[in-house]
Amino acid sequence: MKELIDSSKKIIVFSGAGISTNSGIPDFRGEGGLYERVQDKYDLPYGEAIFDLNYFDSNPHPFFDLSREIVFHNAQPTLCHKWLARLEEEGRIAKIITQNIDRLHRKAGSQAVLECHGGYDKGRCRSCGMEYDFENYEKDIQHGRVPHCRCGGVVKPNVVFFGESLPEEFFHVWENPPRGDLLLVLGTSLNVRPAADLALKFTGLMPSILVNLEVTDHDNRFTHVIHEDLDSFVKSLGN
Ligand code: OAD
């Protein structure tokens, strides 16, 4: 495995919540994951309702409470995030496609990042569509308040909810895959489409390694599968 990674010059990374659990942010579907927790805490109809637009419009509090945990938790990048940033410095990363909204890849120093589930940089009013920058609603999230627009509507950060379209760049990468010689899929259940479909599409184009604690429904699509903690995996490579 080490030889394959060391000899790769253009690595495409696809990451999920499992890359951030060692920083203290829980994943969604793993044991003790966020969906289980928020469902109990807020008496949600089902865990994923926290990213459901209809539910958000009826009760935005759970989403903003979760956002506070993710954005203001002061989480630090993990060994794995830092390792990927180093590989990029060495010119060996073609693209990091992440499903995560925690910005930890950027915090680690990675630049070639596609955040395919959006993020908090900008938000939009659910009523009048007015756009806001993070600075405009940062304090509200930090203090557990729901941010409101001048018109009174609720401002929803541009995190991609179920049923919403992914950023244009995602479809650009779909149509024009970066040239890669290794696909690294890290810490994801590969349960959420269309994001997971992109990773699976790339498995047909190059050798691939999946590192994930638990078995996924798509393990058989990868050249190599390792069920291990990501930071332990990175250490085992000599980092
Ligand atoms: P999931 O919670 O579905 O999957 C995370 C996977 O990471 C699980 O299979 C865990 O076994 C594994 N894992 C956890 N800790 C790990 C560790 N230290 N080392 C290795 N593996 C570990 O998260 P995603 O696949 O990222 O949407 O979920 C996809 C999307 O579902 C998310 O982007 C989120 C959610 O709806 C948004 O945030 C908009």
Boltz pocket constraint, residues with backbone or C-beta under 6 A from the ligand:
constraints:
  - pocket:
      binder: B
      contacts: [[A, 15], [A, 16], [A, 17], [A, 18], [A, 19], [A, 21], [A, 22], [A, 27], [A, 28], [A, 29], [A, 30], [A, 33], [A, 51], [A, 99], [A, 100], [A, 101], [A, 117], [A, 159], [A, 160], [A, 161], [A, 186], [A, 187], [A, 188], [A, 189], [A, 190], [A, 191], [A, 192], [A, 211], [A, 212], [A, 213], [A, 214], [A, 215], [A, 228], [A, 229], [A, 230], [A, 231]]
      max_distance: 6.0
